[in-house]
Amino acid sequence: QKEVEQNSGPLSVPEGAIASLNCTYSDRGSQSFFWYRQYSGKSPELIMFIYSNGDKEDGRFTAQLNKASQYVSLLIRDSQPSDSATYLCAVRSGGSNYKLTFGKGTLLTVNP
Amino acid sequence: GAVVSQHPSRVICKSGTSVKIECRSLDFQATTMFWYRQFPKQSLMLMATSNEGSKATYEQGVEKDKFLINHASLTLSTLTVTSAHPEDSSFYICSARDRTGYTEAFFGQGTRLTVV
């Protein structure tokens, strides 16, 4: 069974700090990796996706992928209270299977 | 990103009744739509995948006779929860994929179903 594991948290960081969110996955055939932010009672919002090993930066967000270690992370620089949310990691396998498998999410709290 | 719209955003129904939820792709043609369910403090679980003009594919443990999915056009899929019970109360979310294969990463705003 394909699994995506995340530390449930809560992860608490002070405003302005770097928040680091981690995710591991079991399926070595996974090819696409997504990070979502979900506010309470709302639908997930796509933050970033990454396909290749290494880092991908978008504004204050950096996604890091290491396929050998089956590990993907999300760094949030200059964390803001508005970043407080649950962050979901999702993984998509290769081939014609377009299903996304989600982790349970990490609750992040940014303290002013 | 791609725009996916769900309706209604909230619905309360009586036990035993049926509820229909709509998912529309607003700026692209959705060849495939995905329906997810999320219980409180849990992650999203895929319920079924529907392809335009064909029967939906249900995930293991999801009752196809209870959760009816219709994907009659390239911009609309519906999920009908039949004979709803309180344990069906959940947050239902859809996503849609076009031919490029990337749009399924975008979700509708979700429907909060409460069965009383």
HADDOCK unambig.tbl for C-alpha pairs under 7 A between the chains (distance, minus, plus):
assign (segid A and resid 42 and name CA) (segid B and resid 109 and name CA) 6.70 0.50 0.50
assign (segid A and resid 43 and name CA) (segid B and resid 107 and name CA) 6.85 0.50 0.50
assign (segid A and resid 43 and name CA) (segid B and resid 108 and name CA) 6.90 0.50 0.50
assign (segid A and resid 43 and name CA) (segid B and resid 109 and name CA) 5.06 0.50 0.50
assign (segid A and resid 43 and name CA) (segid B and resid 110 and name CA) 5.62 0.50 0.50
assign (segid A and resid 44 and name CA) (segid B and resid 107 and name CA) 6.73 0.50 0.50
assign (segid A and resid 46 and name CA) (segid B and resid 105 and name CA) 6.89 0.50 0.50
assign (segid A and resid 46 and name CA) (segid B and resid 106 and name CA) 6.53 0.50 0.50
assign (segid A and resid 102 and name CA) (segid B and resid 43 and name CA) 6.41 0.50 0.50
assign (segid A and resid 102 and name CA) (segid B and resid 44 and name CA) 6.24 0.50 0.50
assign (segid A and resid 103 and name CA) (segid B and resid 43 and name CA) 6.29 0.50 0.50
assign (segid A and resid 104 and name CA) (segid B and resid 42 and name CA) 5.83 0.50 0.50
assign (segid A and resid 104 and name CA) (segid B and resid 43 and name CA) 4.45 0.50 0.50
assign (segid A and resid 105 and name CA) (segid B and resid 43 and name CA) 6.67 0.50 0.50
